[in-house]
Amino acid sequence: MEPVERFQLDALAYLQCALGLLGSVVLRRMDSAYGRYASPGPAFRVPARAAWALQELPSLAVPLGVCAGTAAERLRRAPNRILLAMFLVHYAQRSLIFPFLIRGGKPMPLYTFVLAFMFCIYNGYLQSRYLSQYAVYADDWVTDPRFLVGFCLWLIGMLINIHSDHILRNLRKPGETGYKIPRGGLFEYVTAANYFGEVVEWCGYSLAGWSLQGGAFALFTFCILFTRAQQHHQWYLEKFEDYPKFRKIIIPFLF
Ligand SMILES: NC(=O)c1ccc[n+]([C@@H]2O[C@H](COP(=O)([O-])OP(=O)(O)OC[C@H]3O[C@@H](n4cnc5c(N)ncnc54)[C@H](OP(=O)(O)O)[C@@H]3O)[C@@H](O)[C@H]2O)c1
């Protein structure tokens, strides 16, 4: 069975790359339909906090189930444990902390919620199954420059992401639901500082793990967030006359 499952995990990773590329094409044609772009129709919606907590939870629950349900042989090795911990730390923050800090977030359309929920099951399974059963690293992988640089990028990216989400949240006073120009931190350089942090984080994870599965997740994240960042950038330029014109979209000093 093992070679078959190994092949399946590679196929799932290639499919994730294809979904990311397809997602960016589809999102270019229709705005990512949540937050400021959610149309005010009668569609069924999930309150923002519940939506974020529930849709992201599989990224935490599925890996824990995968590791508890089988003899996770590879998790005896330090690199595998650290890489899985990197994934879990992010999603513990995203599903257990981030939702409860949201201020005035727009309710999530049901289909967006379902898609995000399914993606988290898919990716949670892909990353955790690969790391717990198949990823093989040399004993000294944790001192390899790829692991060290990747780990630092992951940590810096996560801090940028959390700090930038904090800046966005604090633009609103309790009870407010409108939008203002973000100031401070990396928002002085880019429109989507929170997405920049998230992209750096998963590129770091991918570099540290040096695997098709990690690379597929980083590519998927970049495709989706770059497209949404472009939409945000255009939206700010149209909505605020005094929006700083020198700000890039997502990568400081580049684009
Ligand atoms: N890995 C992935 O593929 C992926 C995909 C999507 C998101 N994420 C992550 O999930 C987190 C949230 O994503 P998101 O797409 O919801 O981010 P977002 O559009 O930047 O919004 C984040 C929060 O800040 C509020 N907000 C944004 N801009 C604001 C402004 N100018 N003034 C006042 N409030 C503002 C939003 O309120 P409203 O809801 O009212 O707009 C929302 O509650 C981010 O950290 C992102 O990196 C990851």
The ligand as an SDF file (V2000), in Angstrom:
LIG
                    3D

 48 52  0  0  0  0  0  0  0  0999 V2000
   -3.5050   30.7220    3.3300 N   0  0  0  0  0  0  0  0  0  0  0  0
   -4.4880   31.2270    2.5830 C   0  0  0  0  0  0  0  0  0  0  0  0
   -4.7000   30.7760    1.4570 O   0  0  0  0  0  0  0  0  0  0  0  0
   -5.3570   32.3510    3.1180 C   0  0  0  0  0  0  0  0  0  0  0  0
   -6.5000   32.7340    2.3960 C   0  0  0  0  0  0  0  0  0  0  0  0
   -7.2800   33.7790    2.8880 C   0  0  0  0  0  0  0  0  0  0  0  0
   -6.9280   34.4250    4.0690 C   0  0  0  0  0  0  0  0  0  0  0  0
   -5.8320   34.0400    4.7600 N   0  0  0  0  0  0  0  0  0  0  0  0
   -5.4560   34.7550    5.9930 C   0  0  0  0  0  0  0  0  0  0  0  0
   -6.5920   35.0110    6.8000 O   0  0  0  0  0  0  0  0  0  0  0  0
   -6.5070   36.2950    7.3990 C   0  0  0  0  0  0  0  0  0  0  0  0
   -7.7620   37.1250    7.0680 C   0  0  0  0  0  0  0  0  0  0  0  0
   -7.8820   37.1970    5.6440 O   0  0  0  0  0  0  0  0  0  0  0  0
   -8.9140   38.2080    4.9450 P   0  0  0  0  0  0  0  0  0  0  0  0
   -8.8990   37.8710    3.5070 O   0  0  0  0  0  0  0  0  0  0  0  0
  -10.2080   38.2620    5.7090 O   0  0  0  0  0  0  0  0  0  0  0  0
   -8.1270   39.6160    5.1930 O   0  0  0  0  0  0  0  0  0  0  0  0
   -8.6460   41.1060    4.9640 P   0  0  0  0  0  0  0  0  0  0  0  0
   -9.5820   41.2030    3.8090 O   0  0  0  0  0  0  0  0  0  0  0  0
   -7.4280   41.9640    4.9700 O   0  0  0  0  0  0  0  0  0  0  0  0
   -9.5160   41.4050    6.3010 O   0  0  0  0  0  0  0  0  0  0  0  0
   -9.0160   41.0870    7.5780 C   0  0  0  0  0  0  0  0  0  0  0  0
   -9.9200   41.6920    8.6680 C   0  0  0  0  0  0  0  0  0  0  0  0
   -9.6580   43.1010    8.7840 O   0  0  0  0  0  0  0  0  0  0  0  0
  -10.8150   43.8600    8.4190 C   0  0  0  0  0  0  0  0  0  0  0  0
  -10.2990   44.9280    7.5360 N   0  0  0  0  0  0  0  0  0  0  0  0
   -9.5600   44.7390    6.4020 C   0  0  0  0  0  0  0  0  0  0  0  0
   -9.2340   45.9230    5.8590 N   0  0  0  0  0  0  0  0  0  0  0  0
   -9.7740   46.8660    6.6520 C   0  0  0  0  0  0  0  0  0  0  0  0
   -9.7960   48.3070    6.6050 C   0  0  0  0  0  0  0  0  0  0  0  0
   -9.1700   48.9750    5.6210 N   0  0  0  0  0  0  0  0  0  0  0  0
  -10.4710   49.0000    7.5670 N   0  0  0  0  0  0  0  0  0  0  0  0
  -11.0910   48.3060    8.5630 C   0  0  0  0  0  0  0  0  0  0  0  0
  -11.1010   46.9560    8.6760 N   0  0  0  0  0  0  0  0  0  0  0  0
  -10.4630   46.2280    7.7200 C   0  0  0  0  0  0  0  0  0  0  0  0
  -11.7590   42.9030    7.6910 C   0  0  0  0  0  0  0  0  0  0  0  0
  -13.1210   43.2680    7.8740 O   0  0  0  0  0  0  0  0  0  0  0  0
  -14.3030   42.8140    6.8460 P   0  0  0  0  0  0  0  0  0  0  0  0
  -14.4920   41.3330    7.0420 O   0  0  0  0  0  0  0  0  0  0  0  0
  -15.4730   43.6200    7.2950 O   0  0  0  0  0  0  0  0  0  0  0  0
  -13.8380   43.1500    5.4320 O   0  0  0  0  0  0  0  0  0  0  0  0
  -11.4190   41.5780    8.3700 C   0  0  0  0  0  0  0  0  0  0  0  0
  -12.1140   41.4650    9.5970 O   0  0  0  0  0  0  0  0  0  0  0  0
   -5.2150   36.9510    6.8860 C   0  0  0  0  0  0  0  0  0  0  0  0
   -4.2080   36.8200    7.8730 O   0  0  0  0  0  0  0  0  0  0  0  0
   -4.8490   36.1380    5.6660 C   0  0  0  0  0  0  0  0  0  0  0  0
   -3.4540   36.0820    5.4800 O   0  0  0  0  0  0  0  0  0  0  0  0
   -5.0480   33.0110    4.3070 C   0  0  0  0  0  0  0  0  0  0  0  0
  1  2  1  0
  2  3  2  0
  2  4  1  0
  4  5  1  0
  4 48  2  0
  5  6  2  0
  6  7  1  0
  7  8  2  0
  8  9  1  0
  8 48  1  0
  9 10  1  0
  9 46  1  0
 10 11  1  0
 11 12  1  0
 11 44  1  0
 12 13  1  0
 13 14  1  0
 14 15  2  0
 14 16  1  0
 14 17  1  0
 17 18  1  0
 18 19  2  0
 18 20  1  0
 18 21  1  0
 21 22  1  0
 22 23  1  0
 23 24  1  0
 23 42  1  0
 24 25  1  0
 25 26  1  0
 25 36  1  0
 26 27  1  0
 26 35  1  0
 27 28  2  0
 28 29  1  0
 29 30  1  0
 29 35  2  0
 30 31  1  0
 30 32  2  0
 32 33  1  0
 33 34  2  0
 34 35  1  0
 36 37  1  0
 36 42  1  0
 37 38  1  0
 38 39  2  0
 38 40  1  0
 38 41  1  0
 42 43  1  0
 44 45  1  0
 44 46  1  0
 46 47  1  0
M  CHG  2   8   1  16  -1
M  END
$$$$
